[in-house]
Amino acid sequence: MDPFVVFDAQQVLPNRFGLALAAASRARALNHGHFPRIEPSSNSGPIEIALSEISAGAFDENELAPFAASGDNIGRLEAPRGRN
């Protein structure tokens, strides 16, 4: 797993508990046959795909709002950053 994927996802959804719930919910959906909203790498698991989707801005604010704490600003990264 890319060590920065959680950091990048936390820039979008700052509450760690909410981020864990959102990623778990999306990972369950992926396990039940939903298609990824981004192109996953060859060895990505459902949690990494879910976190990558969140950090890439594949969800709008209304989809992430149930997982945000009151007063949280749901942000968006400008563009996914490449890590080498």
N, C-alpha and C positions, 0 to 999 in steps of 0.2 A: 504494500500500500504506500502511496505517495505520502510522506510525512507531513506535507503542507496542505493536504486536502481538507483536514479538519480545521486548520487555521483559516483557509480560504472560505470554507462554509460558515465559519463563525463570523466572518465579516458581513455575511448576508443575514444570518439569524444569530444574533449575539448571545442569546440565552442558551447555555450549554444543555440544560435539561430539555428545553424545547427543541433544540437541534437533534438531540438523541431520539426524542419521540418522532420528529419528522423523518429522520433517516430510517428509523426502524419501521415506520409505517410504509415508507416508499420501498424499502427492501422487501417487506412482505408482499407488496403489490407486484414487484418484479418476480418474486418467487412463485406467484400465482399466475404468471404468464403475461403481465403487462410489458409492453415494449419500452426499452430505455429511450429517454428523450435526448441523449447524447450518444456519440459513438464510443462505446467502452473499449478499453485496451483488452488485449487477448486474455489476460489472466485476472481480470477484475471480478471480485465477488459482488454480491448485491449491495452490501453496505458501502463499499467503495464507489460503486456506480451511483447510489443514492446521494452520497456526500458530494460527488463530483457534479451531479445534476444541480444540487442546491447551490454550489459555489459558481457554477456556470450561468446561473440565472435562468434555468429552464422552467422555473415556476414563477407565477406572478404573485403579488403581495396577498391577494385573496386566498390563494392556496396555502400559503405559509402562515397566514394570520392565526389559525387555530392553535398553532404551536408556539406563538410568541407570547411573552409575558406582557402584561399591561405596561405601556410606556416604552416598549422596545421599538426601535426604528428598524423595520425590515429593509435592509439595503440591497444593493446589487453591485456586483463587481463590474467594472467597465468591460473587461474581456477576460476570458480564462488565461491565466498565466502559464507559460510553458516552463516546466522544471526539467533540468538536466542533471 
